[in-house]
Every structure is written in C-alpha cells, then in structure tokens.
Amino acid sequence: MNSKTVVGLIGSVFITFVGLYRLFSESLSSTPLFIAYLFIITGLVGVCANGIKLFKSKKI
C-alpha cells in the first residue's frame, strides 16, 4: 500500500468535508462561499484521483 496515496486521499476527504460544512452551515461566515465551492470541487477531484490510484496499485 502506498502511504502517500492514502495520506492524499485522507487529505482530500478532509478538504471536501470542510467545504461541505461551510456550505451547509453558516458557522464559518468569515470564509467566502466561493472558497467553499472551490474546496468541494478540488477535494472531490483529489478523492477520485487518489482512489483510482490506490485501487490500481492494489490490483497489480
């Protein structure tokens, strides 16, 4: 198992959850809504890329 890929996957999930938390709650009002959308999009791209990379590395 590639540890860099797992750390990247966990980080991407965390970034996605931070963006979703800001989007669904108003507690982080100092963060602009644009940044929340940016976190969600980039986090999902990272989750997909790292998930695919991890899945392929386990198959081989």
Residue frames as a rotation matrix with the C-alpha (Angstrom) as fourth column:
MET 1
0.585 0.811 0.000 0.00
0.811 -0.585 0.000 0.00
0.000 0.000 -1.000 0.00
ASN 2
-0.324 -0.678 0.660 1.35
0.667 -0.659 -0.349 3.38
0.671 0.327 0.665 -0.99
SER 3
-0.181 0.237 -0.955 1.29
0.932 -0.267 -0.243 5.65
-0.313 -0.934 -0.172 2.07
LYS 4
-0.920 -0.173 -0.352 1.45
0.071 -0.956 0.284 8.88
-0.386 0.236 0.892 0.04
THR 5
-0.705 0.709 -0.008 -1.71
0.001 0.012 1.000 7.93
0.709 0.705 -0.010 -1.78
VAL 6
-0.043 0.689 -0.723 -3.54
0.884 0.364 0.294 7.13
0.466 -0.626 -0.625 1.45
VAL 7
-0.449 -0.177 -0.876 -2.45
0.671 -0.714 -0.200 10.43
-0.590 -0.677 0.439 3.03
GLY 8
-0.990 0.086 -0.109 -3.55
-0.137 -0.719 0.681 12.28
-0.020 0.690 0.724 -0.10
LEU 9
-0.434 0.879 -0.195 -6.91
0.355 0.366 0.860 10.51
0.828 0.304 -0.471 -0.04
ILE 10
-0.027 0.386 -0.922 -7.48
1.000 -0.001 -0.030 11.39
-0.013 -0.922 -0.386 3.62
GLY 11
-0.711 -0.310 -0.631 -6.47
0.352 -0.934 0.063 15.00
-0.609 -0.177 0.773 2.98
SER 12
-0.915 0.401 0.053 -8.80
-0.099 -0.348 0.932 15.27
0.392 0.848 0.357 0.01
VAL 13
-0.139 0.883 -0.448 -11.69
0.726 0.399 0.561 13.86
0.674 -0.247 -0.696 2.02
PHE 14
-0.212 -0.016 -0.977 -10.96
0.880 -0.438 -0.184 16.37
-0.425 -0.899 0.107 4.79
ILE 15
-0.943 -0.159 -0.293 -10.88
0.022 -0.907 0.420 19.30
-0.333 0.389 0.859 2.33
THR 16
-0.644 0.765 0.015 -14.18
0.142 0.099 0.985 18.16
0.751 0.637 -0.172 0.83
PHE 17
0.010 0.669 -0.743 -15.81
0.933 0.262 0.248 17.91
0.361 -0.695 -0.621 4.27
VAL 18
-0.553 -0.246 -0.796 -14.59
0.578 -0.802 -0.154 21.39
-0.601 -0.545 0.585 5.24
GLY 19
-0.976 0.209 -0.063 -16.16
-0.184 -0.637 0.748 22.81
0.116 0.742 0.660 2.08
LEU 20
-0.347 0.896 -0.277 -19.41
0.368 0.402 0.839 20.92
0.863 0.189 -0.469 2.67
TYR 21
-0.196 0.226 -0.954 -19.51
0.977 -0.043 -0.211 22.03
-0.089 -0.973 -0.212 6.30
ARG 22
-0.821 -0.149 -0.551 -19.19
0.156 -0.987 0.034 25.66
-0.549 -0.058 0.834 5.23
LEU 23
-0.859 0.509 -0.045 -21.83
-0.165 -0.192 0.967 25.23
0.484 0.839 0.249 2.56
PHE 24
-0.157 0.865 -0.477 -24.43
0.465 0.491 0.737 23.59
0.871 -0.107 -0.479 4.81
SER 25
0.355 0.254 -0.900 -23.83
0.927 -0.222 0.303 25.64
-0.123 -0.941 -0.314 7.94
GLU 26
0.643 -0.068 0.763 -23.32
0.237 -0.930 -0.282 29.33
0.729 0.362 -0.581 8.46
SER 27
0.882 -0.286 -0.374 -20.87
0.372 -0.062 0.926 28.99
-0.288 -0.956 0.051 11.33
LEU 28
-0.196 -0.980 0.038 -17.82
0.761 -0.127 0.636 29.78
-0.618 0.153 0.771 9.20
SER 29
0.757 0.647 0.096 -19.18
0.565 -0.573 -0.594 33.06
-0.329 0.503 -0.799 7.89
SER 30
0.374 -0.685 -0.625 -15.71
-0.365 -0.728 0.580 34.59
-0.852 0.011 -0.523 7.53
THR 31
-0.656 -0.568 0.497 -14.96
0.186 0.517 0.835 32.15
-0.732 0.640 -0.234 4.70
PRO 32
-0.378 0.535 -0.756 -16.43
-0.848 -0.528 0.050 33.27
-0.372 0.660 0.652 1.37
LEU 33
0.492 0.690 0.531 -18.87
-0.368 0.717 -0.591 30.91
-0.789 0.095 0.607 -0.28
PHE 34
0.710 -0.309 -0.633 -16.64
-0.644 0.080 -0.761 30.76
0.286 0.948 -0.142 -3.37
ILE 35
-0.379 -0.909 0.173 -13.88
-0.892 0.309 -0.330 29.16
0.246 -0.279 -0.928 -1.30
ALA 36
-0.146 0.416 0.898 -16.32
-0.551 0.720 -0.423 26.53
-0.822 -0.556 0.123 -0.03
TYR 37
0.875 0.475 -0.094 -17.23
-0.315 0.412 -0.855 25.59
-0.367 0.778 0.510 -3.60
LEU 38
0.351 -0.836 -0.421 -13.55
-0.786 -0.019 -0.617 25.54
0.508 0.548 -0.664 -4.53
PHE 39
-0.497 -0.502 0.708 -12.78
-0.830 0.514 -0.217 23.20
-0.255 -0.695 -0.672 -1.62
ILE 40
0.303 0.699 0.647 -15.62
-0.382 0.712 -0.590 20.87
-0.873 -0.068 0.483 -2.60
ILE 41
0.915 0.078 -0.395 -14.60
-0.403 0.192 -0.895 20.66
0.006 0.978 0.207 -6.25
THR 42
0.085 -0.970 -0.229 -10.87
-0.806 0.068 -0.588 20.24
0.585 0.234 -0.776 -5.67
GLY 43
-0.357 -0.163 0.920 -11.48
-0.813 0.540 -0.220 17.81
-0.461 -0.826 -0.325 -2.81
LEU 44
0.609 0.661 0.439 -13.69
-0.317 0.710 -0.629 15.60
-0.727 0.244 0.642 -4.98
VAL 45
0.740 -0.437 -0.512 -11.11
-0.524 0.104 -0.846 15.64
0.423 0.893 -0.152 -7.77
GLY 46
-0.289 -0.907 0.307 -8.45
-0.901 0.150 -0.407 14.60
0.323 -0.394 -0.860 -5.26
VAL 47
-0.047 0.362 0.931 -10.64
-0.642 0.703 -0.306 11.85
-0.765 -0.612 0.199 -3.81
CYS 48
0.902 0.430 -0.039 -11.34
-0.287 0.531 -0.797 10.45
-0.322 0.730 0.603 -7.27
ALA 49
0.495 -0.781 -0.380 -7.72
-0.610 -0.001 -0.792 10.63
0.618 0.624 -0.477 -8.42
ASN 50
-0.450 -0.708 0.545 -6.26
-0.885 0.272 -0.377 9.14
0.119 -0.652 -0.749 -5.24
GLY 51
0.211 0.611 0.763 -8.97
-0.602 0.696 -0.391 6.49
-0.770 -0.377 0.514 -5.04
ILE 52
0.945 0.109 -0.308 -8.29
-0.323 0.454 -0.830 5.35
0.050 0.884 0.464 -8.58
LYS 53
0.133 -0.982 -0.133 -4.55
-0.727 -0.005 -0.687 5.36
0.674 0.187 -0.715 -7.97
LEU 54
-0.396 -0.234 0.888 -4.94
-0.866 0.417 -0.276 3.35
-0.306 -0.878 -0.367 -4.76
PHE 55
0.576 0.696 0.429 -7.31
-0.469 0.711 -0.524 0.87
-0.670 0.101 0.735 -6.42
LYS 56
0.828 -0.313 -0.465 -4.93
-0.382 0.293 -0.877 0.32
0.411 0.903 0.123 -9.34
SER 57
-0.173 -0.967 0.185 -1.93
-0.841 0.048 -0.538 -0.12
0.512 -0.249 -0.822 -7.07
LYS 58
-0.194 0.172 0.966 -3.72
-0.748 0.611 -0.259 -2.82
-0.634 -0.773 0.010 -5.05
LYS 59
0.827 0.561 -0.043 -4.79
-0.433 0.587 -0.684 -4.68
-0.358 0.584 0.728 -8.20
ILE 60
0.602 -0.658 -0.452 -1.27
-0.464 0.173 -0.869 -5.07
0.650 0.732 -0.201 -9.56
